[in-house]
Amino acid sequence: MAGPGPTRGELIFRLCFSIAGLGLLAVAVAVRGMPRGAALFEVFGIAGAFFLGTAIWTIIKLRKR
């Protein structure tokens, strides 16, 4: 049985998912243009922070293993 926390395979999946999410976010901004008002906060403040934060956290965890 592995220790507590996600396995290496799960971490790799999270990293791929995060990178794909950031890529799709960039494509959406490129196609639709820069959002204004509340949408700017929603796109970059919530979605961008989630995907970027998850990617950074996963890279740190993968380097420790």
C-alpha positions as CSV (number, residue, x, y, z in Angstrom):
1,M,0.0,0.0,0.0
2,A,1.3,3.4,-0.9
3,G,1.6,6.2,1.6
4,P,-1.0,8.9,2.1
5,G,-1.7,11.3,-0.7
6,P,-2.0,10.8,-4.4
7,T,0.1,8.4,-6.4
8,R,2.6,9.5,-9.0
9,G,0.2,8.6,-11.7
10,E,-2.5,10.7,-10.2
11,L,-0.1,13.7,-9.9
12,I,0.9,13.3,-13.6
13,F,-2.8,13.3,-14.5
14,R,-3.4,16.5,-12.5
15,L,-0.4,18.1,-14.2
16,C,-1.6,17.2,-17.7
17,F,-5.2,18.4,-16.8
18,S,-3.8,21.7,-15.4
19,I,-1.7,22.4,-18.5
20,A,-4.6,21.5,-20.8
21,G,-6.8,23.9,-18.8
22,L,-4.3,26.7,-19.0
23,G,-4.0,26.1,-22.8
24,L,-7.8,26.1,-23.3
25,L,-8.0,29.3,-21.2
26,A,-5.4,30.9,-23.5
27,V,-7.2,29.7,-26.6
28,A,-10.5,31.1,-25.3
29,V,-8.9,34.5,-24.6
30,A,-7.2,34.5,-28.0
31,V,-10.5,33.6,-29.8
32,R,-13.0,35.7,-27.8
33,G,-10.7,38.5,-26.8
34,M,-9.8,39.9,-23.4
35,P,-12.8,39.8,-21.1
36,R,-13.9,43.0,-19.3
37,G,-15.5,43.6,-15.9
38,A,-16.5,40.7,-13.7
39,A,-15.6,38.2,-16.5
40,L,-11.9,39.3,-16.2
41,F,-11.9,38.3,-12.5
42,E,-13.7,35.1,-13.3
43,V,-11.4,34.0,-16.1
44,F,-8.0,35.0,-14.6
45,G,-8.8,35.2,-10.9
46,I,-10.6,31.9,-10.5
47,A,-9.9,29.7,-13.5
48,G,-6.4,30.9,-14.1
49,A,-5.5,30.7,-10.4
50,F,-7.0,27.2,-10.1
51,F,-5.1,25.7,-13.1
52,L,-1.8,27.5,-12.4
53,G,-2.0,26.8,-8.6
54,T,-2.7,23.1,-9.3
55,A,0.1,22.9,-11.8
56,I,2.6,24.5,-9.4
57,W,1.5,22.3,-6.5
58,T,1.7,19.2,-8.6
59,I,5.2,20.0,-9.9
60,I,6.4,20.5,-6.3
61,K,4.9,17.2,-5.2
62,L,6.4,15.3,-8.2
63,R,9.9,16.8,-7.6
64,K,9.7,15.5,-4.0
65,R,9.1,11.9,-5.1
